[in-house]
Structure formats: structure tokens, C-alpha cells
Amino acid sequence: MTARLTLAGVSLAFAGAPVVQGIDLSVARGEVLVILGPSGCGKTSLLRLMAGLIRPDAGQVTLSGAPPRPGEGAAMVFQSYRLLPWKTVAQNVAFALPGRPAAEREARVAEVLRLVGLARVAGSFPAALSGGMKQRVALARALAPRPDFLLMDEPFAALDAQARELMQAELLRLVGATGGPGVVFVTHSVDEALVLGDRVVVLSPRPGRIVARIDVPFPVPRWQADPHDHPAYAELRHRLWQLLRDAVLKDPASDFHRPEG
């Protein structure tokens, strides 16, 4: 059975204030689903629901037919690297493999560090690494337990433009090289959504509702070709940007709100 992450009629509120409402989503192992939306629309809350860190007030979240449990089947990657500064690169990756026999743990750490191109710095501490290298360590740590899904919360937002593009291609390459875990990727960036996503869903301002679902037609493997050259890129970018722009301008809580009339 192919692993599948599903949200059916999911709603969530904090302190009585709705965060997301009526969310229906499904992503299979091997797919990249991008969630695009304005700040505060509940994107991170959806990832936390998928990881089993919180429970919905209504609806159901399932991972391979059962409610998700933290640390089982899905791994989160955050914008902040969350590396332990007193541990080496290899030790940070090994931290995701508790209880494994030492030989198995060391072999898996070496394998994923080779995959992300960091075998040469296995004994280094995070302070000696660039931002892009730190994010690759965080990605290696997430991949180490062989999760069915990666849940990624704007992991490249803090990187410079060049490092961000390189990490986008690296993510797609690694997902393919590791047998295709499913990816749910949260971003504010229309371009990042189109570069990474097989599908893109757009959320409204809080409470987050799905206002659009778009299939991305670019050829795969995506990391081997520049999607910006595809004839449909400009039209899709314009469409997504208009959806995002209109949502922000019409939101009374937004700093950019423009009352009609």
C-alpha cells in the first residue's frame, strides 16, 4: 500500500479563534505538494496537524490510514536549522536515530551525509558551516529515519537567493535519490511553489481555506531542467500571484488592506 497523508474536513481553532476551516487534502509518497498563502493563514498549523503534534477540532488527519504520531512516518524541517551546537554534523544527524544499534546508526549517518554532499564535514560543528550547509544537515537529519513524508516549513527562507535556488534543486534531487518520500512544503513564494510543487494549493487569509488547487505541468525530474523556461511558467506565476495578492489586499487584518470603493 502506498503511504498517503490525508486531511478530511479539518478545522482548527486556538482560544476560540478559527485558524483553518474545512481543509481537504491528500498527498502520496513521491509527490511534492506546496501550500502557498499569506502570513498567518494557518500553513504551519497544517504541518503540525500532519505531524501529529496537535489534533484537529473537526475532521480527520490520517497517515497510511491511522492518526499521525510525532516522530513516526513524517519528519519536519524548519526555517531555523535547530542543530545542536555542541554536537558534530554526524552527531546531529544521528540524533534522529535513537535506539538503533551503533553500527546501523553510523552506516545510515554516513549514507545520508554522502547524499547531501557533507561527508567531508562530518566531524565539524555547526558554527563552522554556512547557512546552506546547515540546512543540508537539517535535511539529512530528517531523511535519516527514512520517513514516508517530509513536512517542510519555509526551510529555505533565511538563505540568500543563490543558496535558496541550489537548495530547491538539491531537495528535488534528494527526494528522488531516497526513493521518493512525499513532501508537503510551506512557502510564501510563488516562484518557489512553482519550482518545487507537483501540485500547489492556495490558502485564504485566516481562517485558512483552500481557494485554489493547481497542477504544475513541468516535466520531471524537475531538478534537471529549469522550469522558468517552460511556456506555462509565466501564466501560472501570474495566476498564483493574483490569487495571493487579492487575498492579502482584501483581508481587513492585513497591513496592505484596500477597502473597496
C-alpha positions as CSV (number, residue, x, y, z in Angstrom):
1,M,0.0,0.0,0.0
2,T,1.4,3.4,-1.0
3,A,1.7,5.7,2.0
4,R,-0.7,8.6,1.9
5,L,-1.3,11.6,4.1
6,T,-4.9,12.8,4.2
7,L,-6.8,15.6,5.7
8,A,-10.6,15.4,5.5
9,G,-12.8,18.3,6.6
10,V,-10.1,19.5,9.0
11,S,-10.8,22.6,11.1
12,L,-8.7,24.1,13.9
13,A,-9.1,27.0,16.3
14,F,-6.9,28.5,19.0
15,A,-8.5,30.2,22.0
16,G,-11.8,30.2,20.1
17,A,-10.3,31.9,17.0
18,P,-10.6,29.9,13.8
19,V,-7.2,29.1,12.2
20,V,-8.1,26.7,9.3
21,Q,-11.5,25.6,8.2
22,G,-12.8,22.7,6.1
23,I,-9.4,21.6,4.7
24,D,-9.5,18.6,2.4
25,L,-6.0,17.5,1.2
26,S,-4.3,14.3,0.1
27,V,-0.6,13.7,-0.8
28,A,1.0,10.4,-1.7
29,R,4.6,9.2,-1.2
30,G,6.6,10.5,-4.1
31,E,4.5,13.7,-4.5
32,V,5.5,17.3,-3.7
33,L,2.6,19.3,-2.5
34,V,3.2,23.0,-1.9
35,I,1.0,25.1,0.4
36,L,1.0,28.8,-0.6
37,G,-0.6,31.5,1.4
38,P,-0.3,34.9,3.2
39,S,1.2,35.2,6.6
40,G,-1.0,33.9,9.4
41,C,-3.3,31.8,7.3
42,G,-2.6,28.5,9.1
43,K,0.1,27.0,6.9
44,T,2.4,26.0,9.8
45,S,-0.6,24.7,11.8
46,L,-1.5,22.4,9.0
47,L,2.0,20.9,9.1
48,R,1.7,20.5,12.9
49,L,-1.6,18.6,12.3
50,M,0.1,16.4,9.7
51,A,2.9,15.6,12.1
52,G,0.5,14.6,14.9
53,L,1.8,17.4,17.2
54,I,-1.8,18.8,17.5
55,R,-5.2,17.4,16.8
56,P,-8.0,19.0,14.8
57,D,-11.1,20.3,16.4
58,A,-13.1,18.8,13.5
59,G,-12.4,16.4,10.7
60,Q,-9.7,13.8,10.5
61,V,-6.0,13.6,9.7
62,T,-4.5,10.2,8.7
63,L,-1.2,8.9,7.7
64,S,-1.4,5.5,5.9
65,G,-4.9,5.1,7.4
66,A,-4.1,5.9,11.1
67,P,-3.8,9.2,13.0
68,P,-0.3,10.5,12.7
69,R,2.0,10.2,15.7
70,P,5.0,12.5,16.3
71,G,8.2,11.1,15.0
72,E,6.5,8.2,13.2
73,G,6.3,8.3,9.4
74,A,6.8,12.1,9.0
75,A,9.7,14.3,9.7
76,M,9.7,18.1,10.0
77,V,12.2,20.6,8.6
78,F,12.1,24.1,9.9
79,Q,13.2,27.5,8.7
80,S,15.6,27.6,11.7
81,Y,18.1,24.8,11.4
82,R,17.6,23.6,15.0
83,L,21.1,22.0,15.1
84,L,22.7,21.2,18.5
85,P,25.8,23.4,18.6
86,W,27.7,21.1,20.9
87,K,27.3,18.1,18.6
88,T,29.2,17.5,15.3
89,V,27.4,17.2,12.0
90,A,27.4,13.4,12.2
91,Q,26.1,13.5,15.8
92,N,23.3,15.9,14.8
93,V,22.1,13.5,12.1
94,A,22.5,10.5,14.5
95,F,20.2,12.3,16.9
96,A,17.3,11.3,14.7
97,L,18.1,7.6,15.1
98,P,17.6,6.9,18.8
99,G,17.7,3.3,19.9
100,R,19.4,2.0,16.7
101,P,22.4,-0.3,17.0
102,A,25.6,1.7,16.8
103,A,26.8,0.1,13.6
104,E,23.5,0.7,11.9
105,R,23.3,4.2,13.1
106,E,26.8,5.1,11.9
107,A,26.2,3.5,8.5
108,R,22.9,5.4,8.0
109,V,24.5,8.7,9.0
110,A,27.4,8.2,6.6
111,E,24.9,7.3,3.8
112,V,22.8,10.5,4.2
113,L,25.8,12.7,4.6
114,R,27.1,11.4,1.3
115,L,23.7,12.1,-0.3
116,V,23.7,15.7,0.8
117,G,27.4,16.2,0.0
118,L,28.6,16.8,3.5
119,A,30.7,13.7,4.3
120,R,33.8,15.8,4.4
121,V,32.5,17.9,7.3
122,A,31.0,15.0,9.4
123,G,33.3,15.9,12.3
124,S,32.7,19.6,12.1
125,F,30.5,21.6,14.5
126,P,27.6,23.8,13.2
127,A,29.4,27.0,13.9
128,A,31.9,26.2,11.2
129,L,29.2,25.8,8.5
130,S,27.5,28.2,6.1
131,G,23.7,28.6,6.2
132,G,23.2,26.4,3.2
133,M,25.4,23.6,4.7
134,K,23.4,23.9,8.0
135,Q,20.2,23.5,6.1
136,R,21.6,20.4,4.3
137,V,22.5,18.9,7.7
138,A,18.9,19.6,8.9
139,L,17.6,17.9,5.7
140,A,20.0,14.9,6.2
141,R,18.7,14.6,9.8
142,A,15.1,14.5,8.5
143,L,15.9,11.9,5.9
144,A,17.9,9.6,8.2
145,P,15.0,7.7,9.6
146,R,13.6,7.1,6.1
147,P,10.3,8.9,6.7
148,D,7.3,8.5,4.3
149,F,6.8,12.3,4.4
150,L,8.9,15.4,4.8
151,L,6.9,18.3,6.3
152,M,8.9,21.5,5.4
153,D,8.1,24.9,7.0
154,E,9.8,27.5,4.8
155,P,13.1,25.8,5.2
156,F,15.0,28.0,2.7
157,A,13.6,31.4,3.6
158,A,16.7,32.5,5.5
159,L,19.1,31.7,2.7
160,D,20.4,34.1,0.2
161,A,18.9,33.9,-3.3
162,Q,21.7,31.7,-4.8
163,A,21.7,29.3,-1.9
164,R,17.9,29.1,-2.0
165,E,17.8,28.1,-5.7
166,L,20.6,25.5,-5.1
167,M,18.7,24.0,-2.1
168,Q,15.5,23.8,-4.1
169,A,17.2,21.7,-6.7
170,E,19.0,19.7,-4.0
171,L,15.7,18.9,-2.3
172,L,14.2,17.5,-5.5
173,R,17.3,15.5,-6.3
174,L,17.4,14.0,-2.8
175,V,13.7,13.1,-2.8
176,G,14.3,11.2,-6.0
177,A,17.5,9.6,-4.7
178,T,15.9,8.3,-1.5
179,G,13.0,6.6,-3.1
180,G,10.5,9.4,-3.1
181,P,9.2,10.4,0.3
182,G,6.2,12.6,-0.1
183,V,6.8,16.3,0.6
184,V,4.5,19.0,2.0
185,F,6.3,22.3,1.6
186,V,5.0,25.6,3.0
187,T,6.1,28.8,1.4
188,H,5.1,32.5,0.8
189,S,7.0,32.5,-2.5
190,V,5.1,31.9,-5.8
191,D,8.3,31.1,-7.6
192,E,9.4,28.5,-5.0
193,A,5.9,26.9,-5.2
194,L,6.2,26.5,-9.0
195,V,9.8,25.3,-8.9
196,L,9.1,22.6,-6.3
197,G,5.5,21.6,-6.5
198,D,3.8,18.8,-8.4
199,R,0.6,20.5,-7.1
200,V,0.0,23.8,-5.4
201,V,-2.8,24.7,-3.1
202,V,-3.5,28.4,-2.2
203,L,-4.9,29.3,1.2
204,S,-7.1,32.3,2.1
205,P,-6.2,34.6,5.0
206,R,-7.1,33.3,8.4
207,P,-9.1,31.3,8.8
208,G,-7.3,29.4,6.1
209,R,-9.5,27.8,3.5
210,I,-8.3,26.3,0.2
211,V,-9.2,28.9,-2.6
212,A,-7.3,27.2,-5.5
213,R,-5.7,23.9,-6.4
214,I,-3.3,23.9,-9.3
215,D,-1.5,21.0,-11.0
216,V,2.0,22.1,-12.2
217,P,2.7,20.7,-15.7
218,F,6.5,20.9,-15.8
219,P,8.5,17.8,-16.7
220,V,10.2,15.6,-14.2
221,P,12.8,15.1,-12.8
222,R,12.4,18.9,-12.1
223,W,15.9,19.4,-10.8
224,Q,17.5,18.5,-14.2
225,A,15.7,21.3,-16.1
226,D,14.9,25.0,-15.4
227,P,11.1,25.3,-15.1
228,H,11.3,29.0,-15.8
229,D,11.8,28.1,-19.4
230,H,8.5,26.2,-19.7
231,P,5.9,28.0,-21.8
232,A,3.3,27.8,-19.0
233,Y,5.6,29.3,-16.3
234,A,4.7,32.9,-16.8
235,E,0.9,32.3,-17.0
236,L,0.9,30.1,-13.8
237,R,3.1,32.6,-11.9
238,H,0.7,35.4,-12.8
239,R,-2.3,33.3,-11.8
240,L,-0.8,32.4,-8.4
241,W,0.4,35.9,-7.7
242,Q,-3.0,37.4,-8.5
243,L,-4.7,34.9,-6.1
244,L,-2.2,35.7,-3.3
245,R,-2.3,39.5,-3.9
246,D,-6.1,39.6,-4.0
247,A,-6.3,37.6,-0.8
248,V,-3.9,40.0,1.0
249,L,-5.5,43.2,-0.3
250,K,-9.0,42.1,0.7
251,D,-8.0,40.9,4.2
252,P,-9.1,43.6,6.7
253,A,-6.4,42.3,9.1
254,S,-3.6,42.9,6.5
255,D,-1.3,45.9,6.6
256,F,-1.9,46.1,2.8
257,H,-5.7,46.0,3.1
258,R,-7.5,48.2,0.5
259,P,-11.2,48.7,1.3
260,E,-13.3,48.5,-1.8
261,G,-14.5,51.8,-3.1
